Amino acid sequence: MNLSVVVVDDEPLIRSGLRAIINAEEDLTVVGEAGDGAEVLPLVRRTGADVVLMDVRMPAVDGIQATRLLLDSLDPAPRVLVVTTFENDDYVYDALRAGASGFLLKRTPPDDIVAAIRTVARSESLLFPQAIRALALAHAGTPAPSGLGEYQLTEREQEVLRLMARGLSNAEIATELILGLQTVKTHVANVLSKLNARDRTQAVIRAYESGFVPLH
């Protein structure tokens, strides 16, 4: 499957570097570029991009606002992969909470960048689970006393969510729980639906913030 990608960054040099890395892959194609978040929605509407590489800090409309606008306006919406200079940037966690599926550092090696694009497009495992856990820990408040009780997850769905938080793929969860792959996919879909989460990233963040999955 060929994946179409939009690159959004206010620095032309970063855009050209990412474009060269992505277009060097047979299954990835850059279909558009933007220098500010304000340009993203019409660009994605026009190109139908599968994945957006989104700079988190831009002068007019930042990556958080642009991500929220994309996900609120389009159905289906593309996967958003935030690109940032600093791993502990508050903007990154806010972008993940707004609906981004993961994040990359600008110094990430090229092979890891293309692997990350494929991972978020397939949405079958959590991208960089330890980094997301560290961000959640850095921004941890007081967990909601109800945990995830209000969402009425079954015991099996709770097991699946814990394994999702560890970064296991559907196939790995199937092996761990001795279940069929299709059964795991059904459980994952139920978890996302019950938590009203767009993807695994939002579900796992909710699990951390509620205290359902301990951060320590």
Accessible surface in RSA format (square Angstrom, percent):
REM  Atomic radii and reference values for relative SASA: ProtOr
REM  Chains: A
REM  Algorithm: Lee & Richards
REM  Probe-radius: 1.40
REM  Slices: 20
REM RES _ NUM      All-atoms   Total-Side   Main-Chain    Non-polar    All polar
REM                ABS   REL    ABS   REL    ABS   REL    ABS   REL    ABS   REL
RES MET A   1   177.73  92.0 108.70  71.9  69.03 164.4  83.39  70.9  94.34 125.0
RES ASN A   2    85.95  59.3  62.42  60.3  23.53  56.7  34.41  82.8  51.54  49.8
RES LEU A   3     8.27   4.6   8.27   5.9   0.00   0.0   8.27   5.8   0.00   0.0
RES SER A   4    19.38  16.4  19.27  25.7   0.12   0.3  15.26  32.5   4.12   5.8
RES VAL A   5     0.00   0.0   0.00   0.0   0.00   0.0   0.00   0.0   0.00   0.0
RES VAL A   6     0.00   0.0   0.00   0.0   0.00   0.0   0.00   0.0   0.00   0.0
RES VAL A   7     0.00   0.0   0.00   0.0   0.00   0.0   0.00   0.0   0.00   0.0
RES VAL A   8     2.09   1.4   0.00   0.0   2.09   5.0   0.00   0.0   2.09   5.7
RES ASP A   9     0.94   0.7   0.94   0.9   0.00   0.0   0.40   1.0   0.54   0.5
RES ASP A  10    57.51  40.3  37.18  37.0  20.33  48.1   7.77  18.3  49.74  49.6
RES GLU A  11    85.60  49.1  84.87  64.2   0.73   1.7  25.20  48.7  60.40  49.3
RES PRO A  12    92.42  67.4  88.18  80.4   4.24  15.4  88.80  73.3   3.61  22.4
RES LEU A  13   147.26  82.0 139.38  99.7   7.88  19.8 142.63 100.2   4.63  12.5
RES ILE A  14    44.60  25.4  41.16  30.7   3.44   8.3  43.96  31.7   0.64   1.7
RES ARG A  15    44.66  18.8  44.66  22.8   0.00   0.0   0.96   1.3  43.70  26.5
RES SER A  16    38.13  32.2  34.77  46.4   3.36   7.7  25.95  55.3  12.18  17.1
RES GLY A  17    32.72  40.4   0.00   N/A  32.72  40.4  32.11  88.1   0.61   1.4
RES LEU A  18    15.40   8.6  14.47  10.4   0.92   2.3  14.47  10.2   0.92   2.5
RES ARG A  19    88.36  37.1  88.36  45.0   0.00   0.0  19.84  27.1  68.53  41.5
RES ALA A  20    65.56  60.3  49.96  77.1  15.60  35.5  59.61  83.9   5.95  15.8
RES ILE A  21    41.88  23.8  35.33  26.3   6.54  15.8  40.86  29.4   1.02   2.8
RES ILE A  22     0.00   0.0   0.00   0.0   0.00   0.0   0.00   0.0   0.00   0.0
RES ASN A  23    73.47  50.7  48.51  46.9  24.96  60.1  24.10  58.0  49.37  47.7
RES ALA A  24    81.09  74.6  41.41  63.9  39.69  90.3  53.10  74.8  28.00  74.2
RES GLU A  25    51.73  29.7  45.92  34.7   5.81  13.8   2.18   4.2  49.55  40.5
RES GLU A  26   178.29 102.4 146.27 110.7  32.02  76.2  68.45 132.4 109.84  89.7
RES ASP A  27    42.49  29.8  40.02  39.8   2.48   5.9  26.05  61.3  16.45  16.4
RES LEU A  28     3.75   2.1   0.00   0.0   3.75   9.4   0.00   0.0   3.75  10.1
RES THR A  29    55.96  39.8  55.86  56.6   0.10   0.2  42.24  56.7  13.72  20.7
RES VAL A  30    21.13  13.9   4.14   3.7  16.99  40.9   4.14   3.6  16.99  46.1
RES VAL A  31    57.98  38.2  30.84  27.9  27.14  65.4  39.22  34.1  18.76  50.9
RES GLY A  32    14.31  17.6   0.00   N/A  14.31  17.6  13.55  37.2   0.76   1.7
RES GLU A  33    57.50  33.0  33.16  25.1  24.34  58.0  17.70  34.2  39.80  32.5
RES ALA A  34     2.82   2.6   0.26   0.4   2.56   5.8   2.82   4.0   0.00   0.0
RES GLY A  35    22.19  27.4   0.00   N/A  22.19  27.4  13.44  36.9   8.75  19.6
RES ASP A  36    16.04  11.2  16.04  16.0   0.00   0.0  15.50  36.5   0.54   0.5
RES GLY A  37     1.05   1.3   0.00   N/A   1.05   1.3   0.00   0.0   1.05   2.4
RES ALA A  38    59.74  54.9  37.51  57.9  22.23  50.6  42.36  59.7  17.39  46.1
RES GLU A  39    82.51  47.4  77.29  58.5   5.22  12.4  38.08  73.7  44.43  36.3
RES VAL A  40     1.06   0.7   1.06   1.0   0.00   0.0   1.06   0.9   0.00   0.0
RES LEU A  41    20.28  11.3  19.64  14.1   0.64   1.6  19.64  13.8   0.64   1.7
RES PRO A  42    72.15  52.6  66.76  60.9   5.39  19.6  69.51  57.4   2.64  16.4
RES LEU A  43    12.43   6.9  12.01   8.6   0.42   1.1  12.12   8.5   0.30   0.8
RES VAL A  44     4.19   2.8   3.04   2.8   1.15   2.8   3.04   2.6   1.15   3.1
RES ARG A  45   146.33  61.4 114.65  58.4  31.68  75.4  47.58  65.0  98.75  59.8
RES ARG A  46   177.23  74.4 140.62  71.7  36.61  87.2  76.16 104.1 101.06  61.3
RES THR A  47    40.95  29.1  11.73  11.9  29.21  69.6  19.57  26.3  21.37  32.3
RES GLY A  48    53.83  66.4   0.00   N/A  53.83  66.4  34.78  95.5  19.04  42.6
RES ALA A  49     7.04   6.5   0.00   0.0   7.04  16.0   0.00   0.0   7.04  18.7
RES ASP A  50    57.45  40.2  49.04  48.8   8.41  19.9  11.31  26.6  46.14  46.0
RES VAL A  51     0.00   0.0   0.00   0.0   0.00   0.0   0.00   0.0   0.00   0.0
RES VAL A  52     0.00   0.0   0.00   0.0   0.00   0.0   0.00   0.0   0.00   0.0
RES LEU A  53     0.62   0.3   0.18   0.1   0.44   1.1   0.18   0.1   0.44   1.2
RES MET A  54     0.00   0.0   0.00   0.0   0.00   0.0   0.00   0.0   0.00   0.0
RES ASP A  55     4.06   2.8   4.02   4.0   0.04   0.1   0.00   0.0   4.06   4.0
RES VAL A  56     1.97   1.3   1.97   1.8   0.00   0.0   1.97   1.7   0.00   0.0
RES ARG A  57   123.68  51.9 116.13  59.2   7.55  18.0  51.92  71.0  71.77  43.5
RES MET A  58    15.78   8.2   0.00   0.0  15.78  37.6   3.38   2.9  12.40  16.4
RES PRO A  59   112.97  82.3  70.21  64.0  42.76 155.4  82.50  68.1  30.47 189.4
RES ALA A  60    75.13  69.1  42.58  65.7  32.55  74.1  51.75  72.9  23.38  61.9
RES VAL A  61    37.30  24.5  37.30  33.8   0.00   0.0  37.30  32.4   0.00   0.0
RES ASP A  62    24.84  17.4  24.50  24.4   0.34   0.8   5.18  12.2  19.66  19.6
RES GLY A  63     0.00   0.0   0.00   N/A   0.00   0.0   0.00   0.0   0.00   0.0
RES ILE A  64    19.35  11.0  19.35  14.4   0.00   0.0  19.35  13.9   0.00   0.0
RES GLN A  65    92.91  52.0  87.69  64.1   5.22  12.4  29.18  62.1  63.73  48.3
RES ALA A  66     1.40   1.3   0.00   0.0   1.40   3.2   0.49   0.7   0.91   2.4
RES THR A  67     0.00   0.0   0.00   0.0   0.00   0.0   0.00   0.0   0.00   0.0
RES ARG A  68   111.53  46.8 111.18  56.7   0.35   0.8  46.35  63.3  65.18  39.5
RES LEU A  69    82.96  46.2  79.60  56.9   3.36   8.4  82.32  57.8   0.64   1.7
RES LEU A  70     0.50   0.3   0.50   0.4   0.00   0.0   0.50   0.4   0.00   0.0
RES LEU A  71    31.90  17.8  11.92   8.5  19.98  50.2  11.95   8.4  19.95  53.7
RES ASP A  72   114.96  80.5  77.12  76.8  37.85  89.5  27.17  64.0  87.79  87.6
RES SER A  73    44.05  37.2  13.29  17.7  30.76  70.9  11.61  24.7  32.44  45.5
RES LEU A  74    30.43  16.9  23.37  16.7   7.06  17.7  25.02  17.6   5.42  14.6
RES ASP A  75   144.67 101.3 108.05 107.5  36.62  86.6  34.23  80.6 110.44 110.1
RES PRO A  76   125.38  91.4 109.33  99.7  16.05  58.3 111.62  92.2  13.76  85.5
RES ALA A  77    21.27  19.6   2.68   4.1  18.60  42.3   4.01   5.6  17.26  45.7
RES PRO A  78     7.61   5.5   2.14   2.0   5.47  19.9   6.47   5.3   1.14   7.1
RES ARG A  79    53.55  22.5  53.39  27.2   0.16   0.4   7.04   9.6  46.51  28.2
RES VAL A  80     0.00   0.0   0.00   0.0   0.00   0.0   0.00   0.0   0.00   0.0
RES LEU A  81     0.00   0.0   0.00   0.0   0.00   0.0   0.00   0.0   0.00   0.0
RES VAL A  82     0.00   0.0   0.00   0.0   0.00   0.0   0.00   0.0   0.00   0.0
RES VAL A  83     5.01   3.3   5.01   4.5   0.00   0.0   5.01   4.4   0.00   0.0
RES THR A  84     1.66   1.2   0.89   0.9   0.77   1.8   0.77   1.0   0.89   1.3
RES THR A  85    68.72  48.9  63.13  64.0   5.59  13.3  45.88  61.6  22.85  34.5
RES PHE A  86   126.96  63.5 124.71  77.2   2.25   5.8 126.96  77.0   0.00   0.0
RES GLU A  87    77.63  44.6  73.27  55.4   4.36  10.4  24.16  46.7  53.47  43.7
RES ASN A  88   114.30  78.8 102.57  99.1  11.72  28.2  29.41  70.8  84.88  82.0
RES ASP A  89     9.54   6.7   1.98   2.0   7.56  17.9   8.75  20.6   0.79   0.8
RES ASP A  90    87.94  61.6  84.66  84.3   3.28   7.8  22.44  52.8  65.50  65.3
RES TYR A  91    70.90  33.1  70.90  40.3   0.00   0.0  28.18  21.2  42.72  52.7
RES VAL A  92     0.00   0.0   0.00   0.0   0.00   0.0   0.00   0.0   0.00   0.0
RES TYR A  93     5.94   2.8   5.94   3.4   0.00   0.0   4.54   3.4   1.40   1.7
RES ASP A  94    59.85  41.9  57.75  57.5   2.10   5.0   9.95  23.4  49.90  49.8
RES ALA A  95     0.00   0.0   0.00   0.0   0.00   0.0   0.00   0.0   0.00   0.0
RES LEU A  96     0.00   0.0   0.00   0.0   0.00   0.0   0.00   0.0   0.00   0.0
RES ARG A  97   138.86  58.3 111.24  56.7  27.62  65.8  20.44  27.9 118.42  71.8
RES ALA A  98    18.96  17.4   0.00   0.0  18.96  43.1   7.53  10.6  11.42  30.3
RES GLY A  99     4.07   5.0   0.00   N/A   4.07   5.0   4.07  11.2   0.00   0.0
RES ALA A 100     0.00   0.0   0.00   0.0   0.00   0.0   0.00   0.0   0.00   0.0
RES SER A 101     6.80   5.7   4.27   5.7   2.53   5.8   4.27   9.1   2.53   3.5
RES GLY A 102     0.14   0.2   0.00   N/A   0.14   0.2   0.14   0.4   0.00   0.0
RES PHE A 103     6.54   3.3   5.44   3.4   1.10   2.9   5.44   3.3   1.10   3.1
RES LEU A 104     2.78   1.5   1.65   1.2   1.13   2.8   2.78   2.0   0.00   0.0
RES LEU A 105    25.88  14.4  23.41  16.7   2.47   6.2  23.41  16.4   2.47   6.7
RES LYS A 106    55.44  27.0  27.18  16.7  28.26  67.3  23.43  21.1  32.01  34.1
RES ARG A 107   176.11  73.9 145.14  74.0  30.98  73.8  79.31 108.4  96.80  58.7
RES THR A 108    21.63  15.4  12.39  12.6   9.24  22.0   8.06  10.8  13.57  20.5
RES PRO A 109    75.86  55.3  71.28  65.0   4.58  16.7  75.86  62.6   0.00   0.0
RES PRO A 110    73.75  53.8  73.06  66.6   0.69   2.5  73.57  60.7   0.18   1.1
RES ASP A 111   111.83  78.3 107.51 107.0   4.32  10.2  30.54  71.9  81.29  81.1
RES ASP A 112    65.70  46.0  64.09  63.8   1.62   3.8   6.02  14.2  59.68  59.5
RES ILE A 113     6.59   3.8   6.59   4.9   0.00   0.0   6.59   4.7   0.00   0.0
RES VAL A 114     8.09   5.3   8.09   7.3   0.00   0.0   8.09   7.0   0.00   0.0
RES ALA A 115    48.27  44.4  44.93  69.3   3.34   7.6  47.57  67.0   0.70   1.8
RES ALA A 116     1.31   1.2   0.16   0.2   1.15   2.6   0.67   0.9   0.64   1.7
RES ILE A 117     0.00   0.0   0.00   0.0   0.00   0.0   0.00   0.0   0.00   0.0
RES ARG A 118    60.10  25.2  59.97  30.6   0.13   0.3  22.48  30.7  37.62  22.8
RES THR A 119    22.29  15.9  21.54  21.8   0.75   1.8   6.24   8.4  16.05  24.3
RES VAL A 120     6.96   4.6   2.06   1.9   4.89  11.8   6.42   5.6   0.54   1.5
RES ALA A 121    24.47  22.5   2.22   3.4  22.24  50.6   3.67   5.2  20.80  55.1
RES ARG A 122   139.04  58.4 117.43  59.9  21.62  51.5  53.91  73.7  85.14  51.6
RES SER A 123    29.01  24.5  16.26  21.7  12.75  29.4  12.53  26.7  16.48  23.1
RES GLU A 124    68.79  39.5  68.29  51.7   0.51   1.2  12.03  23.3  56.76  46.3
RES SER A 125    31.56  26.7  24.47  32.7   7.09  16.3   5.51  11.7  26.05  36.5
RES LEU A 126     8.30   4.6   0.54   0.4   7.76  19.5   1.74   1.2   6.56  17.7
RES LEU A 127    13.46   7.5  10.11   7.2   3.35   8.4  11.14   7.8   2.33   6.3
RES PHE A 128    80.37  40.2  71.74  44.4   8.63  22.5  77.24  46.8   3.13   9.0
RES PRO A 129    28.85  21.0  27.98  25.5   0.88   3.2  28.02  23.1   0.83   5.2
RES GLN A 130   122.72  68.6 118.37  86.5   4.35  10.3  64.10 136.4  58.62  44.5
RES ALA A 131    17.71  16.3  11.40  17.6   6.31  14.4  15.00  21.1   2.71   7.2
RES ILE A 132     0.34   0.2   0.34   0.3   0.00   0.0   0.34   0.2   0.00   0.0
RES ARG A 133    70.41  29.6  70.41  35.9   0.00   0.0  12.27  16.8  58.13  35.2
RES ALA A 134    53.53  49.2  47.63  73.5   5.89  13.4  49.05  69.1   4.47  11.8
RES LEU A 135     5.17   2.9   3.99   2.9   1.18   3.0   4.99   3.5   0.18   0.5
RES ALA A 136     2.07   1.9   0.57   0.9   1.50   3.4   0.57   0.8   1.50   4.0
RES LEU A 137    64.19  35.7  54.86  39.2   9.33  23.5  54.86  38.5   9.33  25.1
RES ALA A 138    76.14  70.0  33.05  51.0  43.08  98.0  45.32  63.8  30.82  81.6
RES HIS A 139    62.33  34.1  32.73  22.7  29.60  75.7  39.32  40.5  23.01  26.8
RES ALA A 140    55.53  51.1  19.58  30.2  35.95  81.8  26.33  37.1  29.21  77.4
RES GLY A 141    64.23  79.2   0.00   N/A  64.23  79.2  41.38 113.6  22.84  51.2
RES THR A 142   133.42  94.9 101.64 103.0  31.77  75.7  68.41  91.9  65.01  98.3
RES PRO A 143    69.13  50.4  61.63  56.2   7.50  27.3  62.75  51.8   6.38  39.7
RES ALA A 144    46.58  42.8  36.05  55.6  10.53  24.0  41.38  58.3   5.20  13.8
RES PRO A 145   146.53 106.8 104.25  95.0  42.28 153.7 116.47  96.2  30.06 186.8
RES SER A 146    64.23  54.3  41.87  55.9  22.36  51.5  46.86  99.8  17.37  24.3
RES GLY A 147    17.43  21.5   0.00   N/A  17.43  21.5  15.16  41.6   2.27   5.1
RES LEU A 148    10.55   5.9   4.59   3.3   5.97  15.0   5.53   3.9   5.02  13.5
RES GLY A 149    52.87  65.2   0.00   N/A  52.87  65.2  38.95 106.9  13.92  31.2
RES GLU A 150   124.04  71.2  85.66  64.8  38.38  91.4  39.74  76.9  84.30  68.8
RES TYR A 151    59.59  27.8  49.92  28.4   9.67  25.2  28.28  21.3  31.31  38.6
RES GLN A 152   143.94  80.5 128.33  93.8  15.62  37.2  39.69  84.5 104.25  79.1
RES LEU A 153    16.07   9.0   2.00   1.4  14.07  35.4   2.02   1.4  14.05  37.8
RES THR A 154    68.54  48.8  59.90  60.7   8.65  20.6  66.70  89.6   1.84   2.8
RES GLU A 155   147.38  84.6 140.67 106.4   6.71  16.0  54.16 104.8  93.22  76.1
RES ARG A 156    82.97  34.8  80.16  40.9   2.81   6.7  20.12  27.5  62.85  38.1
RES GLU A 157     7.07   4.1   7.07   5.3   0.00   0.0   0.08   0.2   6.99   5.7
RES GLN A 158    50.39  28.2  50.39  36.8   0.00   0.0   2.50   5.3  47.89  36.3
RES GLU A 159    67.06  38.5  64.71  49.0   2.36   5.6  23.44  45.3  43.63  35.6
RES VAL A 160     0.00   0.0   0.00   0.0   0.00   0.0   0.00   0.0   0.00   0.0
RES LEU A 161     0.00   0.0   0.00   0.0   0.00   0.0   0.00   0.0   0.00   0.0
RES ARG A 162   106.55  44.7 104.37  53.2   2.18   5.2  45.18  61.7  61.37  37.2
RES LEU A 163    13.04   7.3  13.04   9.3   0.00   0.0  13.04   9.2   0.00   0.0
RES MET A 164     0.07   0.0   0.00   0.0   0.07   0.2   0.00   0.0   0.07   0.1
RES ALA A 165     5.32   4.9   1.89   2.9   3.43   7.8   2.20   3.1   3.12   8.3
RES ARG A 166   137.53  57.7 120.15  61.2  17.38  41.4  55.05  75.2  82.48  50.0
RES GLY A 167    16.45  20.3   0.00   N/A  16.45  20.3   1.67   4.6  14.78  33.1
RES LEU A 168    25.67  14.3  25.22  18.0   0.45   1.1  25.67  18.0   0.00   0.0
RES SER A 169    27.01  22.8  26.96  36.0   0.05   0.1  21.58  46.0   5.43   7.6
RES ASN A 170     8.92   6.2   8.70   8.4   0.22   0.5   0.54   1.3   8.38   8.1
RES ALA A 171    58.99  54.2  53.41  82.4   5.58  12.7  55.09  77.6   3.90  10.3
RES GLU A 172    93.03  53.4  88.14  66.7   4.88  11.6  34.82  67.4  58.20  47.5
RES ILE A 173     0.00   0.0   0.00   0.0   0.00   0.0   0.00   0.0   0.00   0.0
RES ALA A 174    10.23   9.4   8.87  13.7   1.36   3.1   9.11  12.8   1.12   3.0
RES THR A 175   110.70  78.7  92.91  94.2  17.79  42.4  73.41  98.6  37.29  56.4
RES GLU A 176    92.75  53.2  66.25  50.1  26.50  63.1  12.50  24.2  80.25  65.5
RES LEU A 177    28.37  15.8  16.38  11.7  11.98  30.1  20.12  14.1   8.25  22.2
RES ILE A 178   158.76  90.3 136.33 101.6  22.43  54.0 142.13 102.3  16.63  45.1
RES LEU A 179    44.42  24.7  26.47  18.9  17.96  45.1  33.10  23.2  11.32  30.5
RES GLY A 180    44.96  55.4   0.00   N/A  44.96  55.4  35.02  96.1   9.94  22.3
RES LEU A 181    81.30  45.3  73.32  52.5   7.98  20.1  73.32  51.5   7.98  21.5
RES GLN A 182   126.96  71.0 122.50  89.5   4.47  10.6  65.51 139.4  61.45  46.6
RES THR A 183    59.03  42.0  54.15  54.9   4.89  11.6  27.92  37.5  31.11  47.0
RES VAL A 184     0.00   0.0   0.00   0.0   0.00   0.0   0.00   0.0   0.00   0.0
RES LYS A 185    76.49  37.3  70.43  43.2   6.06  14.4  29.94  26.9  46.55  49.6
RES THR A 186    66.68  47.4  61.87  62.7   4.82  11.5  50.21  67.4  16.47  24.9
RES HIS A 187    33.74  18.4  33.74  23.4   0.00   0.0  28.65  29.5   5.09   5.9
RES VAL A 188    10.47   6.9  10.47   9.5   0.00   0.0  10.47   9.1   0.00   0.0
RES ALA A 189    56.21  51.7  48.07  74.2   8.14  18.5  52.46  73.9   3.75   9.9
RES ASN A 190    55.75  38.4  54.48  52.7   1.27   3.1   4.44  10.7  51.32  49.6
RES VAL A 191     0.00   0.0   0.00   0.0   0.00   0.0   0.00   0.0   0.00   0.0
RES LEU A 192    32.88  18.3  31.97  22.9   0.91   2.3  32.11  22.6   0.77   2.1
RES SER A 193    87.36  73.8  60.79  81.1  26.58  61.2  34.45  73.4  52.91  74.1
RES LYS A 194    75.33  36.7  56.86  34.9  18.46  44.0  52.04  46.8  23.29  24.8
RES LEU A 195     0.02   0.0   0.00   0.0   0.02   0.1   0.00   0.0   0.02   0.1
RES ASN A 196   129.68  89.4 113.43 109.6  16.25  39.1  25.91  62.4 103.76 100.3
RES ALA A 197    10.44   9.6   0.00   0.0  10.44  23.8   1.55   2.2   8.89  23.6
RES ARG A 198    78.46  32.9  51.47  26.2  26.99  64.3  46.93  64.1  31.53  19.1
RES ASP A 199     3.92   2.7   3.57   3.5   0.35   0.8   3.05   7.2   0.87   0.9
RES ARG A 200     5.88   2.5   5.79   2.9   0.09   0.2   4.75   6.5   1.13   0.7
RES THR A 201     4.15   2.9   3.79   3.8   0.35   0.8   0.00   0.0   4.15   6.3
RES GLN A 202    15.77   8.8  13.29   9.7   2.48   5.9  14.27  30.4   1.51   1.1
RES ALA A 203     0.00   0.0   0.00   0.0   0.00   0.0   0.00   0.0   0.00   0.0
RES VAL A 204     0.00   0.0   0.00   0.0   0.00   0.0   0.00   0.0   0.00   0.0
RES ILE A 205     6.95   4.0   6.95   5.2   0.00   0.0   6.95   5.0   0.00   0.0
RES ARG A 206    75.88  31.9  74.28  37.9   1.60   3.8  16.04  21.9  59.84  36.3
RES ALA A 207     0.00   0.0   0.00   0.0   0.00   0.0   0.00   0.0   0.00   0.0
RES TYR A 208     9.41   4.4   5.92   3.4   3.49   9.1   0.78   0.6   8.63  10.6
RES GLU A 209    67.03  38.5  49.61  37.5  17.41  41.5  37.24  72.0  29.79  24.3
RES SER A 210    11.02   9.3   6.48   8.6   4.54  10.5   8.27  17.6   2.76   3.9
RES GLY A 211    33.18  40.9   0.00   N/A  33.18  40.9  13.00  35.7  20.18  45.2
RES PHE A 212    34.88  17.4  18.56  11.5  16.31  42.5  25.53  15.5   9.35  26.8
RES VAL A 213    19.24  12.7  18.62  16.9   0.62   1.5  18.88  16.4   0.36   1.0
RES PRO A 214    95.33  69.5  80.24  73.1  15.08  54.8  87.14  71.9   8.19  50.9
RES LEU A 215    18.71  10.4  14.27  10.2   4.43  11.1  14.27  10.0   4.43  11.9
RES HIS A 216   181.13  99.0 127.57  88.7  53.57 137.0 114.35 117.9  66.78  77.7
END  Absolute sums over single chains surface
CHAIN  1 A    10180.8       8043.4       2137.3       5474.3       4706.4
END  Absolute sums over all chains
TOTAL         10180.8       8043.4       2137.3       5474.3       4706.4
